[in-house]
């Protein structure tokens, strides 16, 4: 959270859904399409701390599968924000939605 009187800015990028996506270079990711995502590539091969992104699917629901590097999958609702956080020790993404 930004300090009083300060402005906090988030970067944004657009990505088409696919079995494997990333690595993301922005904070907010607008996802087009409805293809299930199984792997989200982390920055620097995953050997970094504090990776958090907000995913927003705009064309429909998008499933996050757990067959790749997503710890527990689920379905992201259309036009709603889902936060993902990288765990360096697990080498997997944690997701803010339930399976």
N, C-alpha and C positions, 0 to 999 in steps of 0.2 A: 504494500500500500504506500502510495506517495505521501510525503510529508505535507502538512498544510501549506498552501501557496505554491506548491510544486505541481507540475503536470507529468503524469506517467503515460507514456505512449507505448502501444503494442504494435508490433509489425504484423503484416498479414500477407498470406500467399494463397493462390488457388491451385488445387491438385485434383486430378481425376482419380477416382477410386480404382484400385487394381489389387491383385493378390499381394504385391509388394510395393510399398510406397516409401518415399523419403530418400535421404535424410532431409528433414525440414529445416529451413533456415529462418523461420518466423515463429512468432508466438501463437497467432491465430491461423488455423488452416481451414479454408473453405473447401469442402469436398464435393465435387460433382460426380454424378453417376451413382450406381447402387451395387457395384461389385463388392463382394466380401473382401475385407482386408485381413490377411493372415500374418504379414510381417511389416513392421515399421522400422526402417533402417535408422539407427541412432547416429548422431554425429560422432566423428572421430573413432569409429569402430566400436563404440560403446564404452570406451575407457574414459568416461567423463562423468562428473557429478552434476546434479541440479538441472536435468533436462525436463521441462514441463511444457506441454503444448495443449491448446484448446482446439478440438476438432468440431466442425459444424457441417453436417451433411445437408445439402440444399435440394437435392433431386428426389429424395425419398429416404427411407431408413437404410442404414449401412451396418452390416454385421461385422464385428471384430472377432475373428476366429482365434483359437488358442493353439493352432497347429504350427505356428512360427514362434515369434518372440513376444507374444502377448500372454501375460500370466493367466488371466481369466477373461475370456471373451464375453461378448454380449451384443446387443443391438442398439446402435445409436439412433435416437428418434430424429426425424427430419426437423431442421431449423432449431435444434436445441444443442447447447454446448456440452461437450464431453471432454473432461480433462484427462490427459494421460501423463504419467510420470515415469521416468526411467530409473530402474534400480540397477546400479552398477554391480552390486554383489550378486544379484540374480541373473543379470544380463537379460532382463525382460521388462516390458512396459506394464505398469499397473493402470487400471482403467477405473473411472469414477461411475461406471454403470454396473448394475448387477446382471449376472448371466441369465 
